[in-house]
Amino acid sequence: MEKKTGIKTGDEVVMIPMSNVQLAKAYNVGIKTFRNWIAPYRDEIGAKTGRYYTVKQLQIITEKIGIPRANLGF
């Protein structure tokens, strides 16, 4: 069975905990740009668990700034 990671656009959306770097890559922007995009929603998103955002936090991020168009190779 193939392991799925990240966020995939299309018919199916698969989410796993992701870091700022992984999300910036998915959105095809730099880390500073990604951080600026989510800055207005920090209170709503909440603090990361370690280095990663939880699936619930990713749902909030994608609601606010959209689903990334980048295919992460799965």
PyMOL Python script that loads the backbone (N, CA, C, O; Angstrom):
from pymol import cmd

cmd.read_pdbstr("""\
ATOM      1  N   MET A   1       0.843  -1.179   0.000  1.00  0.00           N
ATOM      2  CA  MET A   1       0.000   0.000   0.000  1.00  0.00           C
ATOM      3  C   MET A   1       0.886   1.238   0.000  1.00  0.00           C
ATOM      4  O   MET A   1       1.835   1.332   0.778  1.00  0.00           O
ATOM      5  N   GLU A   2       0.574   2.171  -0.863  1.00  0.00           N
ATOM      6  CA  GLU A   2       1.352   3.394  -0.987  1.00  0.00           C
ATOM      7  C   GLU A   2       1.015   4.360   0.141  1.00  0.00           C
ATOM      8  O   GLU A   2      -0.155   4.571   0.461  1.00  0.00           O
ATOM      9  N   LYS A   3       2.038   4.939   0.736  1.00  0.00           N
ATOM     10  CA  LYS A   3       1.831   5.907   1.817  1.00  0.00           C
ATOM     11  C   LYS A   3       1.506   7.274   1.214  1.00  0.00           C
ATOM     12  O   LYS A   3       2.214   7.754   0.328  1.00  0.00           O
ATOM     13  N   LYS A   4       0.437   7.891   1.697  1.00  0.00           N
ATOM     14  CA  LYS A   4       0.051   9.215   1.226  1.00  0.00           C
ATOM     15  C   LYS A   4       0.461  10.245   2.258  1.00  0.00           C
ATOM     16  O   LYS A   4       0.284  10.047   3.460  1.00  0.00           O
ATOM     17  N   THR A   5       1.006  11.336   1.779  1.00  0.00           N
ATOM     18  CA  THR A   5       1.415  12.406   2.682  1.00  0.00           C
ATOM     19  C   THR A   5       0.976  13.737   2.117  1.00  0.00           C
ATOM     20  O   THR A   5       0.743  13.865   0.915  1.00  0.00           O
ATOM     21  N   GLY A   6       0.863  14.720   2.977  1.00  0.00           N
ATOM     22  CA  GLY A   6       0.597  16.075   2.534  1.00  0.00           C
ATOM     23  C   GLY A   6      -0.842  16.334   2.170  1.00  0.00           C
ATOM     24  O   GLY A   6      -1.758  15.665   2.649  1.00  0.00           O
ATOM     25  N   ILE A   7      -1.024  17.317   1.311  1.00  0.00           N
ATOM     26  CA  ILE A   7      -2.348  17.729   0.875  1.00  0.00           C
ATOM     27  C   ILE A   7      -2.415  17.523  -0.631  1.00  0.00           C
ATOM     28  O   ILE A   7      -1.512  17.937  -1.358  1.00  0.00           O
ATOM     29  N   LYS A   8      -3.461  16.896  -1.091  1.00  0.00           N
ATOM     30  CA  LYS A   8      -3.615  16.640  -2.519  1.00  0.00           C
ATOM     31  C   LYS A   8      -4.885  17.315  -3.003  1.00  0.00           C
ATOM     32  O   LYS A   8      -5.929  17.197  -2.362  1.00  0.00           O
ATOM     33  N   THR A   9      -4.814  18.013  -4.113  1.00  0.00           N
ATOM     34  CA  THR A   9      -6.006  18.631  -4.675  1.00  0.00           C
ATOM     35  C   THR A   9      -6.677  17.649  -5.615  1.00  0.00           C
ATOM     36  O   THR A   9      -6.084  16.631  -5.973  1.00  0.00           O
ATOM     37  N   GLY A  10      -7.878  17.932  -6.011  1.00  0.00           N
ATOM     38  CA  GLY A  10      -8.613  17.052  -6.903  1.00  0.00           C
ATOM     39  C   GLY A  10      -9.822  16.493  -6.202  1.00  0.00           C
ATOM     40  O   GLY A  10     -10.442  17.163  -5.377  1.00  0.00           O
ATOM     41  N   ASP A  11     -10.155  15.258  -6.533  1.00  0.00           N
ATOM     42  CA  ASP A  11     -11.325  14.616  -5.955  1.00  0.00           C
ATOM     43  C   ASP A  11     -11.154  14.306  -4.476  1.00  0.00           C
ATOM     44  O   ASP A  11     -12.127  14.283  -3.723  1.00  0.00           O
ATOM     45  N   GLU A  12      -9.921  14.069  -4.068  1.00  0.00           N
ATOM     46  CA  GLU A  12      -9.646  13.631  -2.706  1.00  0.00           C
ATOM     47  C   GLU A  12      -8.667  14.580  -2.039  1.00  0.00           C
ATOM     48  O   GLU A  12      -7.671  14.985  -2.639  1.00  0.00           O
ATOM     49  N   VAL A  13      -8.956  14.929  -0.797  1.00  0.00           N
ATOM     50  CA  VAL A  13      -8.036  15.754  -0.011  1.00  0.00           C
ATOM     51  C   VAL A  13      -7.544  14.907   1.148  1.00  0.00           C
ATOM     52  O   VAL A  13      -8.332  14.421   1.960  1.00  0.00           O
ATOM     53  N   VAL A  14      -6.227  14.737   1.215  1.00  0.00           N
ATOM     54  CA  VAL A  14      -5.617  13.949   2.276  1.00  0.00           C
ATOM     55  C   VAL A  14      -4.768  14.894   3.106  1.00  0.00           C
ATOM     56  O   VAL A  14      -3.910  15.595   2.570  1.00  0.00           O
ATOM     57  N   MET A  15      -5.003  14.915   4.413  1.00  0.00           N
ATOM     58  CA  MET A  15      -4.242  15.801   5.279  1.00  0.00           C
ATOM     59  C   MET A  15      -3.553  14.998   6.372  1.00  0.00           C
ATOM     60  O   MET A  15      -4.142  14.097   6.970  1.00  0.00           O
ATOM     61  N   ILE A  16      -2.307  15.339   6.618  1.00  0.00           N
ATOM     62  CA  ILE A  16      -1.550  14.816   7.747  1.00  0.00           C
ATOM     63  C   ILE A  16      -0.887  16.018   8.404  1.00  0.00           C
ATOM     64  O   ILE A  16      -0.776  17.068   7.771  1.00  0.00           O
ATOM     65  N   PRO A  17      -0.448  15.903   9.642  1.00  0.00           N
ATOM     66  CA  PRO A  17       0.258  17.027  10.266  1.00  0.00           C
ATOM     67  C   PRO A  17       1.434  17.478   9.399  1.00  0.00           C
ATOM     68  O   PRO A  17       2.191  16.651   8.891  1.00  0.00           O
ATOM     69  N   MET A  18       1.581  18.798   9.233  1.00  0.00           N
ATOM     70  CA  MET A  18       2.628  19.356   8.379  1.00  0.00           C
ATOM     71  C   MET A  18       3.280  20.554   9.055  1.00  0.00           C
ATOM     72  O   MET A  18       2.666  21.220   9.889  1.00  0.00           O
ATOM     73  N   SER A  19       4.531  20.819   8.688  1.00  0.00           N
ATOM     74  CA  SER A  19       5.282  21.953   9.219  1.00  0.00           C
ATOM     75  C   SER A  19       5.102  23.174   8.316  1.00  0.00           C
ATOM     76  O   SER A  19       4.539  23.076   7.226  1.00  0.00           O
ATOM     77  N   ASN A  20       5.587  24.320   8.784  1.00  0.00           N
ATOM     78  CA  ASN A  20       5.564  25.535   7.966  1.00  0.00           C
ATOM     79  C   ASN A  20       6.305  25.332   6.652  1.00  0.00           C
ATOM     80  O   ASN A  20       5.840  25.776   5.602  1.00  0.00           O
ATOM     81  N   VAL A  21       7.452  24.664   6.701  1.00  0.00           N
ATOM     82  CA  VAL A  21       8.261  24.442   5.501  1.00  0.00           C
ATOM     83  C   VAL A  21       7.496  23.573   4.504  1.00  0.00           C
ATOM     84  O   VAL A  21       7.475  23.875   3.311  1.00  0.00           O
ATOM     85  N   GLN A  22       6.873  22.505   4.979  1.00  0.00           N
ATOM     86  CA  GLN A  22       6.099  21.635   4.099  1.00  0.00           C
ATOM     87  C   GLN A  22       4.911  22.369   3.486  1.00  0.00           C
ATOM     88  O   GLN A  22       4.605  22.195   2.306  1.00  0.00           O
ATOM     89  N   LEU A  23       4.251  23.185   4.287  1.00  0.00           N
ATOM     90  CA  LEU A  23       3.107  23.944   3.770  1.00  0.00           C
ATOM     91  C   LEU A  23       3.542  25.002   2.767  1.00  0.00           C
ATOM     92  O   LEU A  23       2.888  25.190   1.742  1.00  0.00           O
ATOM     93  N   ALA A  24       4.635  25.689   3.050  1.00  0.00           N
ATOM     94  CA  ALA A  24       5.150  26.683   2.103  1.00  0.00           C
ATOM     95  C   ALA A  24       5.465  26.012   0.774  1.00  0.00           C
ATOM     96  O   ALA A  24       5.167  26.565  -0.285  1.00  0.00           O
ATOM     97  N   LYS A  25       6.062  24.835   0.819  1.00  0.00           N
ATOM     98  CA  LYS A  25       6.374  24.087  -0.401  1.00  0.00           C
ATOM     99  C   LYS A  25       5.090  23.710  -1.141  1.00  0.00           C
ATOM    100  O   LYS A  25       5.023  23.816  -2.366  1.00  0.00           O
ATOM    101  N   ALA A  26       4.074  23.270  -0.397  1.00  0.00           N
ATOM    102  CA  ALA A  26       2.800  22.893  -1.010  1.00  0.00           C
ATOM    103  C   ALA A  26       2.141  24.083  -1.703  1.00  0.00           C
ATOM    104  O   ALA A  26       1.534  23.933  -2.763  1.00  0.00           O
ATOM    105  N   TYR A  27       2.263  25.261  -1.102  1.00  0.00           N
ATOM    106  CA  TYR A  27       1.680  26.472  -1.688  1.00  0.00           C
ATOM    107  C   TYR A  27       2.619  27.128  -2.701  1.00  0.00           C
ATOM    108  O   TYR A  27       2.271  28.132  -3.323  1.00  0.00           O
ATOM    109  N   ASN A  28       3.823  26.544  -2.861  1.00  0.00           N
ATOM    110  CA  ASN A  28       4.812  27.035  -3.816  1.00  0.00           C
ATOM    111  C   ASN A  28       5.209  28.485  -3.546  1.00  0.00           C
ATOM    112  O   ASN A  28       5.320  29.299  -4.462  1.00  0.00           O
ATOM    113  N   VAL A  29       5.420  28.784  -2.265  1.00  0.00           N
ATOM    114  CA  VAL A  29       5.876  30.117  -1.839  1.00  0.00           C
ATOM    115  C   VAL A  29       6.993  29.940  -0.819  1.00  0.00           C
ATOM    116  O   VAL A  29       7.227  28.837  -0.326  1.00  0.00           O
ATOM    117  N   GLY A  30       7.664  31.012  -0.514  1.00  0.00           N
ATOM    118  CA  GLY A  30       8.690  30.986   0.518  1.00  0.00           C
ATOM    119  C   GLY A  30       8.075  30.919   1.903  1.00  0.00           C
ATOM    120  O   GLY A  30       6.892  31.197   2.095  1.00  0.00           O
ATOM    121  N   ILE A  31       8.905  30.546   2.857  1.00  0.00           N
ATOM    122  CA  ILE A  31       8.439  30.402   4.237  1.00  0.00           C
ATOM    123  C   ILE A  31       7.928  31.723   4.804  1.00  0.00           C
ATOM    124  O   ILE A  31       6.924  31.747   5.516  1.00  0.00           O
ATOM    125  N   LYS A  32       8.614  32.819   4.490  1.00  0.00           N
ATOM    126  CA  LYS A  32       8.176  34.136   4.997  1.00  0.00           C
ATOM    127  C   LYS A  32       6.812  34.514   4.417  1.00  0.00           C
ATOM    128  O   LYS A  32       5.956  35.046   5.123  1.00  0.00           O
ATOM    129  N   THR A  33       6.618  34.236   3.133  1.00  0.00           N
ATOM    130  CA  THR A  33       5.335  34.542   2.498  1.00  0.00           C
ATOM    131  C   THR A  33       4.226  33.722   3.144  1.00  0.00           C
ATOM    132  O   THR A  33       3.157  34.249   3.450  1.00  0.00           O
ATOM    133  N   PHE A  34       4.477  32.440   3.350  1.00  0.00           N
ATOM    134  CA  PHE A  34       3.465  31.589   3.983  1.00  0.00           C
ATOM    135  C   PHE A  34       3.119  32.096   5.372  1.00  0.00           C
ATOM    136  O   PHE A  34       1.944  32.185   5.730  1.00  0.00           O
ATOM    137  N   ARG A  35       4.131  32.428   6.151  1.00  0.00           N
ATOM    138  CA  ARG A  35       3.882  32.944   7.508  1.00  0.00           C
ATOM    139  C   ARG A  35       3.071  34.239   7.464  1.00  0.00           C
ATOM    140  O   ARG A  35       2.196  34.452   8.303  1.00  0.00           O
ATOM    141  N   ASN A  36       3.359  35.104   6.487  1.00  0.00           N
ATOM    142  CA  ASN A  36       2.587  36.345   6.337  1.00  0.00           C
ATOM    143  C   ASN A  36       1.134  36.046   5.972  1.00  0.00           C
ATOM    144  O   ASN A  36       0.220  36.720   6.446  1.00  0.00           O
ATOM    145  N   TRP A  37       0.925  35.042   5.137  1.00  0.00           N
ATOM    146  CA  TRP A  37      -0.438  34.680   4.741  1.00  0.00           C
ATOM    147  C   TRP A  37      -1.276  34.220   5.930  1.00  0.00           C
ATOM    148  O   TRP A  37      -2.454  34.561   6.028  1.00  0.00           O
ATOM    149  N   ILE A  38      -0.672  33.447   6.834  1.00  0.00           N
ATOM    150  CA  ILE A  38      -1.465  32.911   7.956  1.00  0.00           C
ATOM    151  C   ILE A  38      -1.462  33.820   9.180  1.00  0.00           C
ATOM    152  O   ILE A  38      -2.209  33.576  10.127  1.00  0.00           O
ATOM    153  N   ALA A  39      -0.637  34.858   9.175  1.00  0.00           N
ATOM    154  CA  ALA A  39      -0.527  35.757  10.336  1.00  0.00           C
ATOM    155  C   ALA A  39      -1.874  36.305  10.809  1.00  0.00           C
ATOM    156  O   ALA A  39      -2.118  36.329  12.016  1.00  0.00           O
ATOM    157  N   PRO A  40      -2.759  36.745   9.911  1.00  0.00           N
ATOM    158  CA  PRO A  40      -4.041  37.290  10.391  1.00  0.00           C
ATOM    159  C   PRO A  40      -4.934  36.252  11.087  1.00  0.00           C
ATOM    160  O   PRO A  40      -5.890  36.618  11.770  1.00  0.00           O
ATOM    161  N   TYR A  41      -4.629  34.981  10.917  1.00  0.00           N
ATOM    162  CA  TYR A  41      -5.476  33.911  11.448  1.00  0.00           C
ATOM    163  C   TYR A  41      -4.815  33.143  12.591  1.00  0.00           C
ATOM    164  O   TYR A  41      -5.317  32.092  12.989  1.00  0.00           O
ATOM    165  N   ARG A  42      -3.710  33.641  13.124  1.00  0.00           N
ATOM    166  CA  ARG A  42      -2.952  32.916  14.161  1.00  0.00           C
ATOM    167  C   ARG A  42      -3.811  32.548  15.373  1.00  0.00           C
ATOM    168  O   ARG A  42      -3.703  31.435  15.888  1.00  0.00           O
ATOM    169  N   ASP A  43      -4.650  33.459  15.828  1.00  0.00           N
ATOM    170  CA  ASP A  43      -5.498  33.161  16.990  1.00  0.00           C
ATOM    171  C   ASP A  43      -6.461  32.016  16.698  1.00  0.00           C
ATOM    172  O   ASP A  43      -6.699  31.155  17.545  1.00  0.00           O
ATOM    173  N   GLU A  44      -7.009  32.021  15.488  1.00  0.00           N
ATOM    174  CA  GLU A  44      -7.944  30.976  15.094  1.00  0.00           C
ATOM    175  C   GLU A  44      -7.241  29.629  14.886  1.00  0.00           C
ATOM    176  O   GLU A  44      -7.769  28.583  15.262  1.00  0.00           O
ATOM    177  N   ILE A  45      -6.055  29.663  14.288  1.00  0.00           N
ATOM    178  CA  ILE A  45      -5.292  28.442  14.001  1.00  0.00           C
ATOM    179  C   ILE A  45      -4.734  27.836  15.287  1.00  0.00           C
ATOM    180  O   ILE A  45      -4.784  26.621  15.479  1.00  0.00           O
ATOM    181  N   GLY A  46      -4.216  28.663  16.141  1.00  0.00           N
ATOM    182  CA  GLY A  46      -3.629  28.183  17.392  1.00  0.00           C
ATOM    183  C   GLY A  46      -2.169  27.799  17.226  1.00  0.00           C
ATOM    184  O   GLY A  46      -1.615  27.874  16.130  1.00  0.00           O
ATOM    185  N   ALA A  47      -1.558  27.388  18.321  1.00  0.00           N
ATOM    186  CA  ALA A  47      -0.139  27.032  18.322  1.00  0.00           C
ATOM    187  C   ALA A  47       0.061  25.645  17.729  1.00  0.00           C
ATOM    188  O   ALA A  47      -0.791  24.767  17.865  1.00  0.00           O
ATOM    189  N   LYS A  48       1.203  25.463  17.067  1.00  0.00           N
ATOM    190  CA  LYS A  48       1.561  24.162  16.516  1.00  0.00           C
ATOM    191  C   LYS A  48       1.862  23.190  17.653  1.00  0.00           C
ATOM    192  O   LYS A  48       2.222  23.594  18.759  1.00  0.00           O
ATOM    193  N   THR A  49       1.709  21.919  17.360  1.00  0.00           N
ATOM    194  CA  THR A  49       2.109  20.871  18.284  1.00  0.00           C
ATOM    195  C   THR A  49       3.519  20.467  17.880  1.00  0.00           C
ATOM    196  O   THR A  49       3.704  19.729  16.912  1.00  0.00           O
ATOM    197  N   GLY A  50       4.514  20.950  18.620  1.00  0.00           N
ATOM    198  CA  GLY A  50       5.906  20.737  18.208  1.00  0.00           C
ATOM    199  C   GLY A  50       6.180  21.521  16.940  1.00  0.00           C
ATOM    200  O   GLY A  50       5.987  22.736  16.906  1.00  0.00           O
ATOM    201  N   ARG A  51       6.630  20.835  15.894  1.00  0.00           N
ATOM    202  CA  ARG A  51       6.921  21.499  14.616  1.00  0.00           C
ATOM    203  C   ARG A  51       5.748  21.464  13.653  1.00  0.00           C
ATOM    204  O   ARG A  51       5.809  22.079  12.588  1.00  0.00           O
ATOM    205  N   TYR A  52       4.689  20.764  14.002  1.00  0.00           N
ATOM    206  CA  TYR A  52       3.628  20.485  13.049  1.00  0.00           C
ATOM    207  C   TYR A  52       2.280  21.085  13.439  1.00  0.00           C
ATOM    208  O   TYR A  52       1.941  21.208  14.616  1.00  0.00           O
ATOM    209  N   TYR A  53       1.524  21.455  12.402  1.00  0.00           N
ATOM    210  CA  TYR A  53       0.122  21.815  12.586  1.00  0.00           C
ATOM    211  C   TYR A  53      -0.683  20.524  12.578  1.00  0.00           C
ATOM    212  O   TYR A  53      -0.365  19.596  11.833  1.00  0.00           O
ATOM    213  N   THR A  54      -1.714  20.461  13.395  1.00  0.00           N
ATOM    214  CA  THR A  54      -2.590  19.287  13.423  1.00  0.00           C
ATOM    215  C   THR A  54      -3.505  19.313  12.202  1.00  0.00           C
ATOM    216  O   THR A  54      -3.578  20.314  11.489  1.00  0.00           O
ATOM    217  N   VAL A  55      -4.193  18.212  11.973  1.00  0.00           N
ATOM    218  CA  VAL A  55      -5.131  18.134  10.855  1.00  0.00           C
ATOM    219  C   VAL A  55      -6.228  19.189  11.012  1.00  0.00           C
ATOM    220  O   VAL A  55      -6.621  19.827  10.035  1.00  0.00           O
ATOM    221  N   LYS A  56      -6.718  19.372  12.226  1.00  0.00           N
ATOM    222  CA  LYS A  56      -7.747  20.396  12.481  1.00  0.00           C
ATOM    223  C   LYS A  56      -7.221  21.788  12.122  1.00  0.00           C
ATOM    224  O   LYS A  56      -7.934  22.588  11.517  1.00  0.00           O
ATOM    225  N   GLN A  57      -5.966  22.073  12.499  1.00  0.00           N
ATOM    226  CA  GLN A  57      -5.366  23.358  12.165  1.00  0.00           C
ATOM    227  C   GLN A  57      -5.205  23.505  10.650  1.00  0.00           C
ATOM    228  O   GLN A  57      -5.398  24.595  10.111  1.00  0.00           O
ATOM    229  N   LEU A  58      -4.855  22.418   9.964  1.00  0.00           N
ATOM    230  CA  LEU A  58      -4.726  22.460   8.504  1.00  0.00           C
ATOM    231  C   LEU A  58      -6.072  22.741   7.848  1.00  0.00           C
ATOM    232  O   LEU A  58      -6.139  23.427   6.829  1.00  0.00           O
ATOM    233  N   GLN A  59      -7.134  22.215   8.430  1.00  0.00           N
ATOM    234  CA  GLN A  59      -8.469  22.502   7.900  1.00  0.00           C
ATOM    235  C   GLN A  59      -8.761  23.993   7.988  1.00  0.00           C
ATOM    236  O   GLN A  59      -9.312  24.574   7.053  1.00  0.00           O
ATOM    237  N   ILE A  60      -8.401  24.611   9.096  1.00  0.00           N
ATOM    238  CA  ILE A  60      -8.606  26.054   9.263  1.00  0.00           C
ATOM    239  C   ILE A  60      -7.749  26.822   8.255  1.00  0.00           C
ATOM    240  O   ILE A  60      -8.233  27.756   7.615  1.00  0.00           O
ATOM    241  N   ILE A  61      -6.493  26.437   8.113  1.00  0.00           N
ATOM    242  CA  ILE A  61      -5.591  27.117   7.165  1.00  0.00           C
ATOM    243  C   ILE A  61      -6.147  27.036   5.750  1.00  0.00           C
ATOM    244  O   ILE A  61      -6.178  28.041   5.040  1.00  0.00           O
ATOM    245  N   THR A  62      -6.587  25.845   5.332  1.00  0.00           N
ATOM    246  CA  THR A  62      -7.099  25.713   3.961  1.00  0.00           C
ATOM    247  C   THR A  62      -8.424  26.445   3.774  1.00  0.00           C
ATOM    248  O   THR A  62      -8.724  26.894   2.668  1.00  0.00           O
ATOM    249  N   GLU A  63      -9.221  26.573   4.831  1.00  0.00           N
ATOM    250  CA  GLU A  63     -10.445  27.369   4.741  1.00  0.00           C
ATOM    251  C   GLU A  63     -10.113  28.843   4.538  1.00  0.00           C
ATOM    252  O   GLU A  63     -10.810  29.547   3.806  1.00  0.00           O
ATOM    253  N   LYS A  64      -9.056  29.304   5.181  1.00  0.00           N
ATOM    254  CA  LYS A  64      -8.707  30.724   5.142  1.00  0.00           C
ATOM    255  C   LYS A  64      -7.934  31.115   3.886  1.00  0.00           C
ATOM    256  O   LYS A  64      -8.222  32.151   3.285  1.00  0.00           O
ATOM    257  N   ILE A  65      -6.948  30.296   3.476  1.00  0.00           N
ATOM    258  CA  ILE A  65      -6.114  30.700   2.333  1.00  0.00           C
ATOM    259  C   ILE A  65      -6.245  29.777   1.121  1.00  0.00           C
ATOM    260  O   ILE A  65      -5.578  29.984   0.107  1.00  0.00           O
ATOM    261  N   GLY A  66      -7.101  28.763   1.223  1.00  0.00           N
ATOM    262  CA  GLY A  66      -7.353  27.868   0.109  1.00  0.00           C
ATOM    263  C   GLY A  66      -6.492  26.619   0.143  1.00  0.00           C
ATOM    264  O   GLY A  66      -5.533  26.517   0.908  1.00  0.00           O
ATOM    265  N   ILE A  67      -6.862  25.669  -0.711  1.00  0.00           N
ATOM    266  CA  ILE A  67      -6.114  24.420  -0.838  1.00  0.00           C
ATOM    267  C   ILE A  67      -4.972  24.669  -1.804  1.00  0.00           C
ATOM    268  O   ILE A  67      -5.179  25.267  -2.860  1.00  0.00           O
ATOM    269  N   PRO A  68      -3.760  24.218  -1.464  1.00  0.00           N
ATOM    270  CA  PRO A  68      -2.627  24.455  -2.357  1.00  0.00           C
ATOM    271  C   PRO A  68      -2.807  23.721  -3.679  1.00  0.00           C
ATOM    272  O   PRO A  68      -3.382  22.633  -3.721  1.00  0.00           O
ATOM    273  N   ARG A  69      -2.321  24.313  -4.740  1.00  0.00           N
ATOM    274  CA  ARG A  69      -2.433  23.706  -6.073  1.00  0.00           C
ATOM    275  C   ARG A  69      -1.255  22.779  -6.360  1.00  0.00           C
ATOM    276  O   ARG A  69      -1.298  22.018  -7.327  1.00  0.00           O
ATOM    277  N   ALA A  70      -0.215  22.825  -5.547  1.00  0.00           N
ATOM    278  CA  ALA A  70       0.967  21.989  -5.787  1.00  0.00           C
ATOM    279  C   ALA A  70       0.649  20.531  -5.512  1.00  0.00           C
ATOM    280  O   ALA A  70      -0.029  20.207  -4.537  1.00  0.00           O
ATOM    281  N   ASN A  71       1.134  19.665  -6.363  1.00  0.00           N
ATOM    282  CA  ASN A  71       1.025  18.231  -6.133  1.00  0.00           C
ATOM    283  C   ASN A  71       2.298  17.796  -5.453  1.00  0.00           C
ATOM    284  O   ASN A  71       3.388  18.009  -5.984  1.00  0.00           O
ATOM    285  N   LEU A  72       2.181  17.190  -4.289  1.00  0.00           N
ATOM    286  CA  LEU A  72       3.353  16.814  -3.512  1.00  0.00           C
ATOM    287  C   LEU A  72       3.892  15.446  -3.895  1.00  0.00           C
ATOM    288  O   LEU A  72       4.665  14.857  -3.139  1.00  0.00           O
ATOM    289  N   GLY A  73       3.505  14.934  -5.038  1.00  0.00           N
ATOM    290  CA  GLY A  73       4.104  13.712  -5.547  1.00  0.00           C
ATOM    291  C   GLY A  73       3.508  12.416  -5.061  1.00  0.00           C
ATOM    292  O   GLY A  73       4.229  11.431  -4.906  1.00  0.00           O
ATOM    293  N   PHE A  74       2.215  12.386  -4.817  1.00  0.00           N
ATOM    294  CA  PHE A  74       1.604  11.124  -4.441  1.00  0.00           C
ATOM    295  C   PHE A  74       0.356  10.919  -5.251  1.00  0.00           C
ATOM    296  O   PHE A  74      -0.323   9.905  -5.092  1.00  0.00           O
TER     297      PHE A  74
END
""", "prot")
cmd.dss("prot")
cmd.show_as("cartoon", "prot")
cmd.util.cbc("prot")
cmd.orient("prot")
